[in-house]
Amino acid sequence: MKTSRFVSAAGILGILLASSCGSTAPALAESGPATDAPLSAQAFAASVERLAADNNARAVIAGIWHGNGPGIQVAVGESMAMVPADTDMTVRIGGISQLFLGSLLMRLVEQGHLSLDDKVSQYLPALLAADAVTVRMLAQNTAGYKDYVRDDRFIDLILADPFRQFSSEELIDFATQDGELNFAPGTEQRYSHTEFTILKEVIENATGQPMAELYQQEILDPLGLTGTGYSMTPDLPGPVLHVFGSDRGVYEDVTFWNPSWAGESGPLYSNLDDLGRWGPAFGTGQLLSAQSFQDMIRRPDVAPRDDLYFATGFVVANGWYMQNPNINGYSGAMGYLPAEDLTLAVFASQAADPKVEHPALAIFKELVLELAPDHAIGF
């Protein structure tokens, strides 16, 4: 398979389950005295600045939050030439959207719109293997549908026209065109953008509402997340952190490449303020009953490892609930650690001569070693 730095709404998980920033001082933002923070503001800023340089990121924005308390946010480098990165900038969050999707699904189950054990044929009767696949299998990536993003022909389509608008039907048809699955439903676990896109179609059929409306009424409005939204087009609200890539053989601004190829794996945008509030709300099941929360975080029986697996829309890795997207130039990683009531989010843009493919994940993992060394990320 071809490699592409922008084609992976969920970053390294898909593989597991199958310019220098210069010397400019980092910009700091605090909403109050962060007395419970595991690092001081100055220490966190110094770590982010050092790791940004070590990984040759063009820009980095990052934040840490302890519980619902005030957080520490840092911005390093340039969004564009002569335009400093800022902590209030909007980013595409790619696979971090799935942290929201799992909670949305469980709320809809609680409300009786659908059941995790419903057969997909109840909603999409013509779909390949619909009688053998359940809603739970789609959410936990155990349904067996092929991931269209791992097909070189699909990568060629995106690179030939990165502004192309893909529909959900197109994406599902591409993945199922040969009439074959990767494995029998419910027997293995392997990340698949296809399965989240099918899940979107199931949810919209079950509720009679579009996903954008459901996210707004079930999650964003109740929590007051005004900087987060749903977008399947290139549009983003400003100010925007600009990102760059060389996938077409030239280093170029890819900020407004169309994200629709990712399907329901990465439709949301957000900012650090909102993600800092979402971390504990998601990670403690604030919007869910205790039973629904346990259903959302539980390990699927077919997951290959106890310490690293895909739950309902997110990775569980050594105690962290997290995701690590790499979408259209946006390298990101976000996680919530229940043992420490800690939220960490990092986003980075690539330099023209990158040292690593996924700088945000590299920075995230190093910060975890400083913040919670007993919970190191081992992938």
VEXZAKE-50909 format. One record per residue: residue in three letters; x, y, z of N, C-alpha, C, O in turn. Coordinates in steps of 0.2 Angstrom, whole numbers, plus 2048, in hexadecimal, padded with zeros to 3 digits. Each point is the difference from the previous one (the first is absolute). Layout:
<nodes>
ALAXYZXYZXYZXYZ;...
</nodes>
This chain:
<nodes>
MET8047FA8007FC806800804806800806800803;LYS7F88057F98048078007FF8038077FB7FF804;THR80A8057FE8008048067FE8077FE8038037FB;SER7F980080A7FF8077FF7FF8038067FC7FE805;ARG8078087FD8008038067F98038027FE801806;PHE7FE8007F57F98038017FA7FB8007FB802802;VAL8077F87FC7FA7FB7FF8007FC8068027FA800;SER7FB8088067FF7FB8057FC804806803804804;ALA7F77FB7FC7FC8048058017FE8077FF803804;ALA8047F77FC8017FD8078077FF8028027FD804;GLY8038057F78078008028027F88007FE7FC7FC;ILE8078038098037FA8007FC7FA8028027FA7FE;LEU7F88078047FC7FA8027FE7FC7FB7FF7FA800;GLY8008097FA7FE7FC7FA8057FB7FE7FF7FA7FE;ILE8088078048057FB7FF8007FB8058027FA7FF;LEU7FD8088078017FC8067FA7FB8008027FA801;LEU7F88087FD7FB7FB8007FF7FE7F87FA7FF7FF;ALA8097FF7FE8027FD7FA8078007FF8037FE7FB;SER83B88A7FF8068048008018018087FB802803;SER80A7FE7FF8018018077FC8068027FF8057FC;CYS7FF7FB80B7FC8058028048068027FD806802;GLY80A7FA7FE8048068018018018087FE7FC804;SER80480A7FD8018018087FB805802801803806;THR7F97FE7F77FB8058027FD7FD8077FF7FA800;ALA80080A8057FD7FE8067F97FD7FF7FD8047FC;PRO8017F78077F97FD7FF7FB805803801803805;ALA7F97FD7F77FB8048037FC7FC8057FE7FA7FF;LEU8008098077FD7FC8057F98038017FF806800;ALA7FC7F58027FA8038027FD7FC8068017FA800;GLU7FD8098057FD7FD8067FA8038027FF8067FF;SER7FC7F68037F98038028008018077FB803803;GLY80A7FC8018008018078067FD8038047FD7FC;PRO7FD80380B8067FD8037FF7F88007FC7FD803;ALA8088007F98007F97FF8037FC8058057FD7FF;THR7F98038088047FE8058007F88008047FD803;ASP7F78007FA8007F98008037FD7FA8017FA7FF;ALA80280A7FC8037FD7FA8067FC802804802804;PRO7FE7F97F88067FC8018068037FF8057FE802;LEU7FB8077F98068047FF7FE8088017FA8027FF;SER80B8028027FF8078007FF8027F98027FD7FB;ALA7FB8098047FF8037FA8078017FC8017FE7FA;GLN80480480A8068017FD8047FA7FE8037FF7FB;ALA7FC7FC8098037F97FF7FD7FD7FA8037FD7FB;PHE7F68038047FC7FE7FB8028037F98017FD7FB;ALA80080A8058018047FA8077FE7FE8027FF7FA;ALA80380080B8077FE7FE8007F97FD8047FF7FB;SER7F87FD8078007F97FE7FD8007F98037FD7FB;VAL7F88068037FD8017FA8048037FB8017FD7FA;GLU8038088088048047FB8067FB7FE8028007FB;ARG8017FD80A8057FB7FF7FE7FA7FC8047FE7FB;LEU7F67FF8067FE7FB7FC7FE8027F98017FC7FB;ALA7FC80A8047FF8027F98068017FC8007FE7FA;ALA8068048098068017FD8037F97FE8027FF7FB;ASP7FE7FC80A8027FA7FF7FD7FC7FB8037FC7FC;ASN7F78058037FC7FD7FA7FF8047FA7FC7FE7FC;ASN8078088048008047FA7F98027FE7FF8007FA;ALA7FD80180B7F98037FE8008077FE804804803;ARG7F87FE7F87FF8077FE7FD804805802805802;ALA7F87F88017FD8038067FD7FB8047FE7FA7FE;VAL8018078087FD7FC8057FB804805802805802;ILE7F87F87FF7FC8038057FE7FA8057FF7FB7FD;ALA8018068098007FB8057FD802807800806801;GLY7FC7F68027FD8028068007FA8057FF7FA7FE;ILE8018078097FF7FC8057FB8028057FF806801;TRP7FD7F68017FA8028058007FA8068007FA7FE;HIS7FF8088087FF7FC8057F98008027FE805803;GLY7FE7F67FC7F98008017FC8067FD8028017FA;ASN7FA8028097FC8057FD8038078017FD8057FF;GLY8097FB8048048068028038047FA7FF7FD7FA;PRO8048098088038037FA8067FD7FD8037FC804;GLY7FD8057F68067FC7FC8068057FF800806801;ILE8057F77FC8068037FD8007FF7F98007FA7FE;GLN80080B7FE8017FF7F98068047FD802805802;VAL8017F87F98068027FD8008007F87FD7FC7FD;ALA8058098008018017F98078017FE803805803;VAL8007F87F88078007FE8008007F97FC7FD7FC;GLY8088088018018007F87FB8047FD7FD804803;GLU8037FB7F67FC8047FC7FA7FC7FC8017FA7FE;SER7F98098027FB7FD7FC8018017F97FF7FC7FC;MET80380A8028028027F9806805801802802806;ALA8017FF7F58068058007FE8068037FB8047FE;MET8097FE8087FF8068047F98008037FE806803;VAL7FF7F57FE7FA7FF8048017FB8058007FA7FF;PRO8018088088017FB8057FA7FC8017FA802800;ALA8087F78027FB7FC8027FD803807803803804;ASP7F67FB7FD7FD8038067FC7FB8037FD7FB7FC;THR80280580B7FC7FB8037F98007FF7FC7FB801;ASP80180A7FC7F98007FE7FE7FE7F97FA8017FE;MET80B7FD7FE7FF7FE7F97FC7F98008017FC804;THR7FB8047F77FC7FA7FE8047FB7FC8048027FC;VAL7FB7F88068037FA7FD7FB7FB7FE7FB7FF803;ARG8077FD7F77FC7FA7FF8027FB8058067FF801;ILE7F67FE8028027FB8057FF7F97FE8027FB803;GLY7FC8037F68017FA7FD7FD7FA8057FA801802;GLY80A7FA7FF7FD7FA8047FF8028077FC7FC804;ILE80580A7FF7FE8028077F98018007FC800805;SER8018017F47F88008007FD7FA8037FB800802;GLN8097FA7FD7FD7FA8037FF7FF8077FC7FC803;LEU8088098017FF8008077F98038017FC7FE805;PHE8028067F77F98038007FB7FB7FD7FA7FF803;LEU8087FE7F87FB7FB7FD7FE7FA8057FA7FF800;GLY80A7FF8037FF7FA8057FA8038057FC7FC802;SER80680A8017FB8028057F98027FD7FB7FF803;LEU8058047F67FA8017FD7FC7F97FF7FA800801;LEU8097FB7FD7FD7FA7FE7FD7FD8077FA7FE800;MET8098038057FE7FD8077FA8048027FB7FD803;ARG80580A7FC7FA8048027FA7FE7FC7FA7FF802;LEU8077FF7F77FA7FE7FC7FE7F98027FA7FF7FF;VAL80A7FD8037FE7FA8027FC8008077FB7FD800;GLU8078088047FC8018067F98037FF7FB7FE803;GLN8058067F87F98037FE7FC7FB7FC7FA8027FE;GLY8087F88007FC7FB7FD8008007F87FC7FD7FD;HIS8088088008008007F98037FA7FD7FE7FE7FA;LEU8067FE8098037FA7FD8047FC806800803805;SER8027F77F98037FC8058077FE7FD8017FF7FA;LEU80480080B8067FE7FE8007F97FC8047FE7FC;ASP7F77FE8067FF7F97FD7FC8007FA7FE7FB7FD;ASP7FF80B8017FC8007FA8057FE7FA8058017FF;LYS7F87FB7FC8037FE7FA8008067FB7FB804800;VAL80A7FD7FD8008067FB7FB7FF7FB7FE8057FD;SER8007F58017FB7FF7FB7F98038027FC8017FB;GLN80380180B7FA8038028008077FD7FB803800;TYR80B8007FF8008077FE8038007F87FE8057FD;LEU8077F78028038007F97FF7F97FD8057FC800;PRO7F58027FE7FF7F97FE8047FD7FA8017FA7FF;ALA80180B7FD8047FE7FA8078008018047FE7FB;LEU7FF80480A8078008028037F98007FD7FB803;LEU8098047FA8047FA8018007FD807801804805;ALA7FD7F67FC8007FD8077FC8038058027FF806;ALA7F98057F97FC8048047FD7FB8067FF803805;ASP7FF7F77F97FD7FC8048047FD8067FE7FE805;ALA8098027F98057FD8058038068048047FE805;VAL7FB8087FA8048058037FB8048057FA8027FE;THR8088008087FC8048058038078018068017FD;VAL7F68038068028078018068008048058047FF;ARG7FC7F78068058008058077FE7FC805803801;MET7FA7F97FA8067FE7FC8038067FC8068017FF;LEU7F58037FE8038067FD8038058048068027FE;ALA7F87FF8088028058058077FD802804804802;GLN7FD7F67FF8067FD8038057FD7FA8057FD802;ASN7F98047F88057FE7FA8017F98008067FE7FF;THR7F57FE8038007F97FF7FC7FD7FB7FE7FA800;ALA7FF80A7FB7FB7FE7FB8037FD7FA7FD7FB7FD;GLY80A8068028037FD7FA8008047FA8037FD7FB;TYR7FA8098048008037FA8078037FE803803805;LYS7FF7FD7F58068027FE8018088017FB8037FF;ASP80A7FF8028028078018028037F98057FF7FE;TYR7F78057FF8018037FA8068048008048017FB;VAL7FE80280B8068048008077FC7FF8058037FF;ARG7FA7F78028067FB7FF8017FE7F98037FB7FF;ASP7F98077FC8007FE7F98038067FC7FE806800;ASP8087F87FD8048057FC7FC8037FB8018067FF;ARG7FA7F77FE7FC8047FB7FC8058037FF8057FD;PHE7FF7FB8097FC8058048058068017FE806800;ILE8087F88038058068018018047FA801806800;ASP8007F67FA8018037F97FA8057FF8018067FD;LEU7F97F88057FA8057FE8018068047FE8067FE;ILE8047FA8098008068048068047FD7FF806800;LEU8077F77FF8058047FE7FF8047F98038057FF;ALA7F97F77FD7FF8037F97FB8068018018057FC;ASP7FB7FB8097FC8068017FE8018087FB7FD802;PRO8098068017FF8008087FB8058027FE800806;PHE7FE8037F57FA8048027FA7FC7FE7FA803800;ARG8067F77FE7FA7FC7FE7FC7FF8068027FE805;GLN7F78027FA7FB7FF8057FE7F87FF7FD7FF7FB;PHE8047FD80A7FE7FA8007FA7FF8047FF803806;SER7FC7F97F87FA7FE8048017FA8048057FC7FE;SER7F78038078017FA8047FE7FA7FC8047FB800;GLU7F88057FB7FE7FB7FC8067FE7FB8017FA7FF;GLU80380B7FF8057FF7FC8067FC8048037FB7FD;LEU7FE8078098057FD8047FE7F98018057FB800;ILE7F58048027FE7F98028007FB7FA8027FB800;ASP7FC8087FA8007FC7FA8077FE7FE8017FB7FE;PHE80480A8038077FE7FE8027FB8048047FB7FE;ALA7FB8058098027FB8047FD7F97FF8037FB802;THR7F78057FC7FC7F97FF8007FE7F97FC7FB7FE;GLN8078087FD7FF7FF7F98027F97FE7FD7FD7FB;ASP8088008098027F97FE7FC7FA8038017FB7FF;GLY7FA8088067FB7FB8038047FC8057FD7FA802;GLU8098088018037FC805802804806800806800;LEU8007F68068028038068077FE8028037FC7FD;ASN8008088078077FE8038007FA8048047FC800;PHE7F68038047FF7FA8047F97FF8027FC8057FF;ALA8027F58037F97FF8027FE805806804801804;PRO7F68027FB7FE8058058017FD8087FD7FB801;GLY80680A8038007FE8078067FB8028007FE806;THR8048017F58067FB8028078038018047FD802;GLU7FC80A7FC8078038007FE8078017FB803800;GLN80B8018027FF8088008058037FC8067FE800;ARG7F88067FB8048047FC7FD8077FE7FA8007FE;TYR80A8058037FD8077FF7FE8007F88037FE7FC;SER7F78068047FD8017F97FC8068007FB801803;HIS8088047F97FC8067FE7F97FE7FE7FB803801;THR8047F87FB7FA7FD7FD7FB7FF8057FA802800;GLU8087FB8067FB7FE8057FD8068037FA800802;PHE80A8058007FD8068037FB8047FB7FB803802;THR8077FC7F77FB8047FB7FA7FC8007FA8037FF;ILE8067F68017FA7FC8007FC8028077FA8007FF;LEU8098008067FD8028077FC8077FF7FB800803;LYS8088047FA7FD8077FF7F97FF7FC7FB803802;GLU8057F97F97FA7FE7FC7FB7FD8047FA801800;VAL8087FA8047FC7FD8057FD8058057F9800801;ILE80B8048027FD8058057FB8057FD7FB801802;GLU8078017F87FB8057FC7FA7FD7FE7FA803801;ASN8067F67FD7FA7FC7FF7FC7FF8067FA801800;ALA8097FE8067FD7FE8067FC8068037FB800803;THR8088067FC7FE8068047FC8057FB7FC804802;GLY8057FB7F87FD8057FB8038078007FD8047FE;GLN8097FC8058038078018077FF7FD8047FB800;PRO7FF80B7FD8078007FE8058008057FE802806;MET8087FB7F9805800806802807802801801807;ALA7FF8047F58028078037FB802805802803805;GLU7F87FC7FA7FA8028048017FC8077FF802805;LEU8027F77FA8017FC806805802805800800806;TYR8068017F78068028047FE807803802800806;GLN7FB8047F77FE8078037FC7FF806801803805;GLN7F97F97FA7FB8008058027FB8067FE801806;GLU8067FA7F98027FB8058068018038017FE806;ILE8048067F7806801803803807801801803805;LEU7FF8007F58038078007FC805804803804804;ASP7F67FC7FB7FC8058038007FF808801804804;PRO7FE7F57FE7FF7FF807807802804800802806;LEU8057FD7F78078028038028077FE806802803;GLY7F78027F98028067FE8068007FC804805801;LEU7FD7F77FB8077FF7FC7FE8047F97FF7FE7FB;THR8028098067FE8047FA8068017FB7FF8027FB;GLY8077FB8078058007FB8017FA7FC8057FF7FC;THR7F67FC8058007FA7FD7FB7FF7FB7FA802801;GLY8077FB7F97FA7FF7FB8027FA7FB8057FD800;TYR7F68027FC8007FB7FB8008037F97FD8047FE;SER8087F97FF8028037F98027FA7FB8067FE802;MET7F68017F98037FB7FB8028047FA8007FD7FA;THR8018098078038047FA806803802802800806;PRO8028047F6806803801800806805805802803;ASP7F58007FE7FF8068048027FF8087FE7FB803;LEU80580A8008028008077FF8078038018057FC;PRO7FC7FC80A8008078038068028028047FD803;GLY7FE80A7FC8068038028008018077FB801804;PRO80B8017FF8067FF7FD8027F97FF7FF7FC805;VAL8058027F68017F97FE8087FF8008048047FE;LEU7FE7F68068077FE7FF8017FD7F97FD7FB7FF;HIS8078087FD8027FE7FA8057FA800804800804;VAL7FB7FB7F88047FA8008037FF7F87FD8037FC;PHE8087F98048048007FA8027F87FE8007FC805;GLY8018037F58027F97FE8037FF7FA8008057FC;SER8037F68028047FF7FA7FD7FA7FC8047FD7FC;ASP7F68018057FD7FA7FD8008007F98007FB7FC;ARG80080B8017FF8017F98078027FD8008027FA;GLY8057FD80A8078017FD8038078018058027FE;VAL7F78028058028078017FD8028077FA7FE802;TYR80A8068027FD8028077FB8057FF8028067FD;GLU7F87F98057FB8057FF7FB8008068007FC804;ASP7FC8097FC7FB8018057FA7FB7FE7FD8017FB;VAL8017FB80A7FB7FB7FF7FA8018057FC7FB800;THR80480B8037FB8018057F97FF7FE7FC7FD803;PHE8038057F77F98007FD7FF7FA7FB7FB8017FC;TRP8097FA8047FE7FA7FC7FA7FD8037FE801806;ASN7FE7FC7F67F97FD8028017FA8058047FC7FE;PRO7F98058078007FA8057FB7FA7FF8007FC804;SER7FC8057F77FB7FB7FF8027F97FF7FC7FB801;TRP80A8047FD8037FA7FE8007FB8078007FA800;ALA80080A8068017FC8067F97FE8028007FC805;GLY7FB8067F87F97FD8027FF802807801806802;GLU7FC7F68027FE8018078067FF8057FF801806;SER8077FE7F78057FF805803807802804800805;GLY7FB8057F78038078027FC8067FE8038047FD;PRO7F77FD8057FC8057FD8008078057FE8057FE;LEU8057FA8088008068048068048008057FE7FF;TYR7FA8098038058048017FF8038077FB7FF803;SER80A8048008008028078068058028038027FB;ASN7FE7FF80B8058048028027FE8077FD7FB803;LEU8098078008027FE8067FB8018068007FB804;ASP7FD80A7FC7FC8028067FA7FA8007FF7FD805;ASP7FE8027F57FB7FB8008027F98027FD7FC803;LEU8098027FA8037F98018017FF8088007FB802;GLY80380B8018017FF8077FA7FF8048007FD805;ARG7FA8067F97FA7FF8037FD7F97FF7FD7FC804;TRP8048027F57FE7F97FE8037FA8047FD7FB801;GLY80A8068008037FA8037FD7FD8067FF7FA800;PRO80080A8057FD7FD8067F97FE7FF7FD7FB803;ALA7FF8097F97F97FE7FF8007FA7FC7FB7FB802;PHE8098037F98007FA7FD8037FB8047FD7FA801;GLY8088078038047FB8037FD7FD8078027FB802;THR7F98098007FC7FE8067F97FE7FF7FC7FF804;GLY8028027F57F97FE7FE7FB8058037FB7FE802;GLN8078087FE7FB8058037FA8007FC7FB802804;LEU8047FD7F67FA8007FC7FC7F98007FB8007FD;LEU8087FB8067FE7FA8007FE7FD807802802805;SER7FA7F97FA7FE7FC8078077FC8018047FF7FC;ALA7FC7FE80A8067FC8028017FA7FC8057FE7FE;GLN7F57FF8008007FA7FC8028017F98047FC7FD;SER7FA8098008018027F98088028008037FE7FB;PHE7FF80580A8088028008047FA8008057FF7FC;GLN7F97FC8088047FA8007FF7FC7FA8057FD7FE;ASP7F68037FF7FF7FD7F98048037FB8037FD7FC;MET7FE80A8058048047FB8087FE8008038007FB;ILE7FF7FF80B8077FF8018037F98018067FF800;ARG7F57FC8008027F98018047FE7FA7FF8027FA;ARG8057F98078047FD7FB7FC7FA7FC7FD7FC804;PRO8038057F67FD7FA7FC8037FA8018077FF801;ASP7F67FB7FF8027FA8018067FE7FB8047FC802;VAL7FB8067F88057FE7FB8068057FF8047FF7FC;ALA7FC8068098068048008077FC8017FF7FC805;PRO8068057F78067FC8018048018068047FC802;ARG7FB80A8028048028057FC8038067FB8037FF;ASP8077FC8077FC8028068028088017FC803803;ASP80A7FF7FB8038068027FF8057FA802806801;LEU7FC7F87F98008047FB7FA7FD7FB8017FB7FD;TYR7FA8098037FA7FE7FC7FB8067FE801805803;PHE7FB7F97F87FB8057FE7FA7FF8047FD7FA7FF;ALA80080B8047FA7FF8047FA8037FB8007FD7FB;THR7FC8078077FB8037FC8028077FD7FD805803;GLY8077FB7F88028067FD8078028028018067FE;PHE8027F78078068038028057FA8027FE7FA801;VAL8088088008067FB8028008008087FF805803;VAL8027F58008028008078077FD8008017FB7FE;ALA8038098058077FF7FF804801807801806802;ASN8007F58028038018067FD805805803804803;GLY7F67FB7FD7FC8048047FE8077FD7FB803803;TRP8077FF7F77FE8067FD7FA7FE7FB8007FB7FD;TYR7FB80A8037FB7FF7FB8028067FB800806801;MET8027F87F88038047FC7FF7FF7F97FD7FB7FE;GLN80580A7FE8007FF7F88068047FE802805803;ASN8017F97F78068047FD7FF8017F98037FC7FC;PRO7F98088017FF8017F98058037FC805804803;ASN7FB7FB7F78058047FB7FC8017FA8007FC7FB;ILE7FC80A8047FC8017FB8018077FD800805803;ASN8017FA7F68018067FC8058058037FF806801;GLY8077F78018058058037FF801808805802803;TYR7F67FC8007FF8018078027FA8047FD7FB7FF;SER8098058048027FB8047FE802807801805803;GLY7FB7F68007FD8018078007FA8048017FA7FE;ALA7FF8078097FF7FB8057FD803806801806802;MET7FA7F68007FC8038067FE7FA8047FF7FA7FE;GLY8028068097FE7FB8047FE802807802806802;TYR7FA7F68017FE8018078027FA8047FF7FA7FF;LEU8048088078037FA8057FC800806801805804;PRO7FA7F67FD7FC8008068048008067FE803805;ALA8087F97FB8037FF807803807802801801806;GLU8008047F68028078027FC8057FF801806801;ASP7F97F87FC7FB8067FE8038057FC7FF806801;LEU8057F87FA8048047FC7FE8007F87FF7FA7FE;THR80180B7FF7FF8017F98068037FD803805802;LEU7FF7F87F88068037FC7FE8007F97FD7FB7FD;ALA80480B8007FF8017F98068037FC802805803;VAL7FF7F87F88068037FC7FE8007F87FE7FB7FE;PHE80380B7FF8008007F98068037FD803805803;ALA7FF7F97F78068027FD7FF8007F87FC7FD7FD;SER8088088008018007F98077FE7FE805801803;GLN7FB7FC7F78067FD7FD8058067FD7FD8057FD;ALA8097FA8048058047FD8027FE7F97FD7FA7FE;ALA8068097FE8027FE7F98047FA8008007FC7FC;ASP8048038098057FB8017FF7FC807804800804;PRO7F67FD7FC7FE7FD8068047FA8038037FC7FC;LYS7FE80480B8047FB8027FC7F98028037FB800;VAL7F78068017FB7FB8027FA8017FC7FE8067FE;GLU7FE7F48017FA8017FC7FA8038047FC8037FD;HIS8047FC8097FB8028058028048068017FD805;PRO8018097FA8048048057FB8018078037FF805;ALA7F78017FA7FC8018068007FA804800801806;LEU7FF7F97F78017FA8048067FF8038017FE806;ALA8058047F78067FF8038018058068037FE805;ILE7FA8087FA8018058067FB7FE805802800806;PHE7F87FD7F97FB7FE8058047FA8047FF801806;LYS8047FB7F78037FA8038058028058017FE806;GLU8038077F88068038047FD8048068027FF806;LEU7F88047F97FD8048057FD7FB805801802806;VAL7FC7F97F87FE7FB8058057FD8047FF7FF806;LEU8078007F88067FE8048018058068027FE805;GLU7FD8087F98018058067FA801804801801806;LEU7F97FE7F77FA8028047FE7FA8047FE800806;ALA8027FA7F77FE7FA8038047FA7FE7FE7FB7FC;PRO8088048078057FB7FD7FE7F98018027FB7FD;ASP7F98048087FE7F98017FB7FE7FB7FD7FA7FF;HIS80180B7FC7FB7FE7FB8028027F97FD8037FC;ALA80A7FB8038038027F97FC7FD7FB7FD7FA801;ILE8038097F97FC7FD7FA8057FC7FC8068027FE;GLY7F97F78028057FC7FD7FE7FD7F98027FB7FE;PHE7FC80A7FE8007FE7F98038067FB8007FF7FA;
</nodes>
